[in-house]
Amino acid sequence: MAETEQPSGGPPTVAYSGAFGEAWKLAIKTAFLTVITLGVYRFWAKTRLRRYFWSRIAVAGEPLEYDGTGLELFLGFLVVILIMAPLYAAIGWGQLYAAETPMLAIALQGIPLLLLLALIPVAVYRARRYRLSRTVWRGIRGGLAGSTWGYWKRALLYGLVGWLTLGLLRPLAHVRLTRYLVGHTRFGSGRFGFDARVRELMLPWLLAWVPGVLTMAAYIGFLVSAGIAATQADPAGDMQNLDMLQGLDPELFGLGGGGVSLLGLCAFVFYIRYQLHMVRTFARATTFEGIAFATGIRFWRIVGIFAALFAVYAATIAIAVAIGFAVAPAFVALFVVVGVFFAATLFAPMATHRLLRHFVTTLEISGRIDLDALTRGDGPRPRTGEGLASVFDVDAF
């Protein structure tokens, strides 16, 4: 890997030297081992992939290192399973005994979803803390100060604000939570800063939020009108074999459906643009010991990467369904699960490679920093990996 000479006291250079062929060979090996071990090897596979990607990112001519282990990830996963399994078993047991009380049974069915939503912020925070603690450069280690509790209570508060405003104030959560994460991120003795403002995100967010709300309102209106029309078209009034489309004007239904689909597409496109705007804004708002950042990531480049990944997933599902119907029609769902799992293991690293290359090549750094002045600043490190993130599948390479 070629090294880039670092200007003394200037902004550090960052380069990515990963190769598609190298990443592809590693992905094939790890995917094969993961499948034949029924998923157990995925923790070691993730570690090998991270070591590869980390080592291909060079800062001031010297590569990053990832010194986490597959065993740490596996043990973290086991700890969470040992805690969550009895809890979910108790919820299932309660549902059985509450079957004669419909309201209680419905409430118990909602507990797992609420538990999932409540624990996702914990998973995100602990996964970030683990990855930073295993990232090393020149013997200097990253870290995340703060506390899980501090992040979790903020995530719940801003999440509640988002729900109460029907999503209108979601940028508030994005800014405040990112400020907590970045503001507590350390690299050796160096500290990061973050000064983004909510107002910088509001206009791009409104462009996505308005068509999104209109889409939901139109869909709810369609369900209500379809129910009324079907009820009026039921002469017996016994509500049996009720057809929700019965009684609707076909032309009006087609026009309305097309309008709702167009609104939904607009909301989706503008949401992607909002996400990229947020990345650019947050990059400009981040500083580290006298240096500033900016990124020139491009909309269509990111869309192309994810579109290719989704196309691979769709093709894999179609092939899995065809094989399932040909071999064992009763187990088609199992073939689909295995196919998606294989696709994620084999092709997701390719998307990671392309995203890393694009992010690094479009990253701009300005300012002055004395890298030699950074000290290790080692603090306590988590002993096990990102267990909750693995269970909820919210971790990243």
C-alpha positions in Angstrom: 0.0 0.0 0.0 1.4 3.3 -1.0 2.0 5.8 1.7 1.3 9.5 1.4 3.8 11.9 2.9 2.2 14.0 5.6 2.8 17.7 5.6 4.2 18.8 9.0 1.5 20.6 11.0 -1.0 20.6 8.1 -4.2 18.6 7.7 -3.7 14.8 7.7 -4.2 13.0 4.4 -6.7 10.2 4.3 -6.6 7.5 1.6 -8.4 4.2 0.9 -6.5 1.4 -0.9 -9.0 -1.4 -0.8 -9.5 -3.5 -4.0 -12.7 -5.0 -5.2 -11.0 -8.4 -5.9 -9.5 -8.6 -2.4 -12.8 -7.7 -0.7 -14.7 -10.2 -2.9 -12.4 -13.1 -2.1 -12.6 -12.4 1.6 -16.4 -12.1 1.4 -16.6 -15.5 -0.4 -14.5 -17.2 2.2 -16.4 -15.7 5.2 -19.8 -16.3 3.5 -19.0 -19.9 2.9 -17.8 -20.5 6.5 -20.8 -18.6 7.9 -23.3 -20.7 5.9 -21.7 -24.1 6.8 -21.6 -23.2 10.5 -25.2 -22.2 10.4 -24.4 -18.6 11.2 -22.0 -19.1 14.1 -19.0 -18.0 12.2 -20.5 -14.6 11.4 -18.9 -13.0 14.4 -15.4 -14.0 13.2 -16.4 -13.1 9.6 -17.3 -9.6 10.7 -14.0 -9.3 12.5 -12.0 -10.4 9.5 -13.9 -7.9 7.2 -13.4 -5.1 9.7 -9.7 -5.8 9.9 -9.4 -5.7 6.1 -11.4 -2.4 5.7 -9.7 -0.7 8.7 -6.2 -1.7 7.3 -7.0 -0.2 3.9 -7.7 3.3 5.4 -4.5 5.2 5.8 -4.3 8.4 7.9 -1.1 10.5 7.3 0.3 7.5 5.4 -0.2 5.0 8.2 -3.1 2.5 8.3 -5.7 2.1 10.9 -5.9 -1.2 12.9 -8.8 -3.1 14.2 -7.9 -5.3 17.2 -11.3 -6.6 18.1 -11.9 -10.4 18.1 -14.7 -12.7 16.9 -14.8 -14.2 20.4 -15.7 -10.8 21.9 -18.5 -10.4 19.5 -19.8 -13.9 20.1 -19.6 -13.5 23.9 -21.5 -10.2 23.7 -24.2 -11.9 21.6 -24.5 -14.8 24.1 -24.8 -12.5 27.1 -27.7 -10.6 25.4 -29.4 -13.9 24.4 -29.1 -15.2 28.0 -30.8 -12.0 29.2 -33.5 -11.6 26.5 -34.5 -15.3 26.1 -36.1 -15.6 29.6 -37.8 -12.3 29.2 -39.4 -13.2 25.9 -40.3 -16.6 27.3 -42.1 -14.9 30.2 -44.0 -12.7 27.8 -45.0 -15.7 25.7 -46.1 -17.5 28.8 -48.2 -14.5 29.9 -49.9 -14.4 26.5 -51.0 -18.0 26.8 -52.6 -17.4 30.2 -54.1 -14.1 29.1 -55.8 -15.6 26.0 -59.2 -15.2 27.7 -58.6 -11.5 28.4 -58.3 -10.0 24.9 -57.1 -6.5 26.0 -54.4 -8.0 28.2 -53.3 -10.4 25.4 -53.1 -7.4 22.9 -51.0 -5.4 25.5 -48.6 -8.3 26.0 -48.2 -8.7 22.2 -47.0 -5.1 22.0 -44.4 -5.5 24.7 -41.7 -7.1 22.5 -42.0 -4.3 20.0 -41.8 -1.6 22.6 -38.8 -3.4 24.2 -37.1 -3.5 20.8 -37.7 0.2 20.1 -36.5 1.1 23.6 -33.3 -1.0 23.3 -32.2 0.0 19.8 -30.5 3.3 21.1 -28.6 1.2 23.6 -27.5 -1.1 20.8 -26.4 1.8 18.7 -24.4 3.5 21.5 -22.6 0.3 22.7 -21.8 -0.8 19.2 -20.2 2.6 18.5 -18.3 2.5 21.8 -16.9 -1.0 21.0 -15.8 -0.2 17.5 -14.0 2.9 18.6 -12.3 1.1 21.5 -10.9 -1.4 19.0 -9.7 1.2 16.5 -6.0 2.0 16.7 -3.6 4.3 14.8 0.1 4.7 15.7 -0.7 2.9 18.9 -3.3 5.5 19.8 -6.8 4.2 20.5 -10.2 5.6 20.0 -12.9 5.7 22.6 -16.4 6.9 23.5 -16.9 8.7 26.8 -20.3 9.6 28.2 -22.7 6.8 29.3 -25.2 4.4 27.8 -27.8 5.9 30.2 -27.1 9.4 29.0 -27.6 8.5 25.4 -30.6 6.3 26.0 -32.6 8.9 27.9 -31.9 11.5 25.2 -32.9 9.0 22.5 -36.2 8.3 24.2 -37.0 11.9 24.9 -36.3 13.1 21.3 -38.0 10.0 19.9 -41.1 10.9 21.9 -40.9 14.4 20.6 -40.7 13.1 17.1 -43.8 10.8 17.6 -45.9 13.6 19.2 -45.1 15.9 16.2 -45.8 13.2 13.6 -42.2 13.2 12.7 -41.9 17.0 12.1 -39.1 17.4 14.6 -37.1 14.4 13.8 -34.1 16.6 12.8 -34.0 17.6 16.5 -33.2 14.0 17.5 -30.7 13.7 14.6 -28.8 16.8 15.7 -28.9 16.3 19.5 -28.0 12.6 19.5 -25.2 13.1 17.0 -23.9 16.0 19.2 -23.8 13.6 22.2 -22.0 10.9 20.2 -19.5 13.1 18.5 -18.9 15.3 21.5 -18.0 12.3 23.6 -15.8 10.7 20.9 -12.1 10.6 21.7 -9.0 9.6 19.9 -6.2 9.3 22.3 -5.9 12.6 24.1 -7.8 14.4 21.2 -11.4 15.4 21.4 -14.0 16.0 18.7 -16.4 18.9 18.5 -19.8 19.3 16.9 -21.8 22.5 16.3 -24.6 21.6 13.8 -28.0 23.4 14.2 -31.4 22.0 13.7 -32.4 24.8 11.4 -29.8 23.6 8.9 -31.8 20.4 8.4 -35.4 21.7 8.5 -36.0 22.7 4.8 -34.6 19.4 3.3 -36.6 17.5 6.0 -39.8 19.3 5.2 -39.4 18.4 1.5 -39.5 14.7 2.5 -41.9 15.1 5.5 -44.7 16.8 3.6 -45.2 14.2 0.8 -44.7 11.5 3.4 -47.5 12.8 5.6 -49.7 13.3 2.6 -49.1 9.7 1.5 -50.1 8.4 4.9 -53.2 10.6 5.0 -54.2 9.5 1.5 -53.7 5.8 2.4 -55.8 6.1 5.5 -58.4 8.0 3.6 -58.4 5.2 1.0 -59.0 2.6 3.7 -61.8 4.5 5.3 -63.5 5.2 1.9 -63.0 1.6 0.8 -64.6 0.3 4.1 -67.6 2.7 3.7 -68.1 1.7 0.1 -67.8 -2.0 0.8 -70.3 -1.7 3.7 -72.8 0.1 1.5 -72.4 -2.5 -1.2 -73.2 -5.4 1.3 -77.0 -5.8 0.9 -77.3 -8.4 3.6 -75.4 -6.4 6.1 -73.8 -9.5 7.6 -70.2 -8.3 6.9 -69.2 -11.8 5.7 -66.9 -12.1 2.7 -66.6 -8.3 2.7 -64.6 -7.1 -0.2 -62.8 -3.8 0.6 -62.7 -2.9 -3.1 -66.3 -3.5 -3.7 -68.3 -0.4 -4.6 -65.2 1.7 -5.5 -65.1 3.5 -8.8 -62.3 1.8 -10.8 -61.2 5.0 -12.5 -61.2 6.9 -9.2 -59.4 4.0 -7.5 -56.7 4.0 -10.3 -56.2 7.7 -10.2 -56.1 7.8 -6.4 -53.7 4.9 -6.3 -51.4 6.5 -8.8 -51.4 9.8 -6.9 -50.5 8.0 -3.6 -47.7 6.1 -5.3 -46.3 9.3 -6.8 -46.4 11.0 -3.4 -44.7 8.0 -1.8 -42.0 8.0 -4.4 -41.4 11.7 -3.9 -41.2 11.2 -0.1 -38.6 8.4 -0.6 -36.4 10.4 -3.0 -36.4 13.5 -0.8 -35.7 11.4 2.3 -32.6 10.0 0.6 -31.6 13.6 -0.3 -32.2 14.6 3.3 -29.9 11.9 4.6 -27.1 13.0 2.3 -27.7 16.6 3.2 -27.5 15.6 6.9 -24.2 13.8 6.3 -22.7 16.8 4.6 -24.0 19.2 7.3 -22.7 17.0 10.1 -19.3 16.6 8.4 -18.9 20.4 8.2 -20.0 20.7 11.9 -17.3 18.3 13.1 -13.9 19.4 14.3 -10.9 17.6 15.8 -8.1 19.5 17.6 -8.0 22.3 15.1 -8.9 20.6 11.9 -12.3 20.7 10.1 -14.0 18.3 7.8 -16.2 18.5 4.7 -17.5 15.9 2.3 -18.6 16.0 -1.4 -20.6 12.7 -1.4 -22.9 12.5 -4.5 -26.5 11.6 -4.5 -26.6 9.4 -7.5 -23.4 7.6 -6.5 -24.9 6.5 -3.2 -28.2 5.7 -4.8 -26.4 3.5 -7.4 -24.6 1.5 -4.7 -27.7 0.7 -2.7 -29.8 0.1 -5.8 -27.3 -2.5 -6.9 -27.4 -4.1 -3.5 -31.2 -4.2 -3.4 -31.2 -5.7 -6.9 -28.9 -8.5 -5.7 -31.2 -9.1 -2.7 -34.3 -9.2 -5.0 -32.6 -11.6 -7.4 -31.5 -13.8 -4.5 -35.1 -13.9 -3.1 -36.5 -14.8 -6.5 -34.0 -17.6 -6.9 -34.6 -18.9 -3.4 -38.4 -18.9 -4.0 -38.0 -20.8 -7.3 -35.7 -23.4 -5.7 -38.0 -23.7 -2.7 -41.1 -24.4 -4.8 -39.1 -26.9 -6.9 -37.5 -28.8 -3.9 -39.8 -28.3 -0.9 -42.9 -26.1 -1.4 -43.8 -26.3 2.3 -40.4 -24.7 3.3 -40.3 -21.8 0.8 -40.0 -19.3 3.6 -36.9 -21.1 5.0 -35.3 -21.0 1.6 -35.9 -17.2 1.4 -34.4 -16.7 4.9 -31.3 -18.7 3.9 -31.0 -16.8 0.6 -31.3 -13.4 2.2 -28.7 -14.4 4.9 -26.3 -15.6 2.2 -26.8 -12.5 0.1 -26.2 -10.2 3.1 -23.0 -12.1 4.0 -21.6 -12.3 0.5 -22.7 -9.0 -1.1 -23.0 -6.4 1.8 -19.2 -6.2 2.0 -19.1 -5.2 -1.6 -21.4 -2.3 -0.8 -19.2 -1.4 2.2 -16.1 -1.3 -0.1 -17.8 1.0 -2.6 -19.2 3.3 0.1 -15.8 3.5 1.9 -14.0 4.3 -1.3 -16.5 7.1 -2.1 -16.6 8.6 1.3 -12.8 8.7 1.7 -12.1 10.1 -1.8 -14.7 12.8 -1.3 -13.5 13.7 2.2 -11.9 17.2 2.6 -9.8 18.1 5.6 -8.6 21.6 6.5 -6.7 23.3 9.3 -3.6 22.4 11.2 -2.8 19.7 13.7 0.3 18.3 15.4 -0.4 14.6 15.2 2.8 13.9 17.2 1.3 15.7 20.1 -1.5 13.2 20.5 -1.0 10.8 23.4 -2.6 7.4 24.0 -5.2 8.6 26.5 -6.3 5.0 27.1 -9.4 4.6 29.3 -11.5 1.5 30.2 -12.6 -0.6 27.3 -15.7 -2.9 27.0 -14.7 -6.6 27.4 -17.3 -8.0 25.1 -18.6 -7.0 21.7 -21.8 -5.3 20.5 -24.3 -8.0 21.7 -27.5 -5.9 21.3 -26.5 -4.6 17.9 -25.9 -8.2 16.7 -29.3 -9.3 18.1 -31.2 -6.4 16.6 -29.0 -6.3 13.4 -28.3 -2.5 13.7 -24.5 -2.8 13.7 -22.2 -2.1 10.8 -18.9 -3.2 9.4 
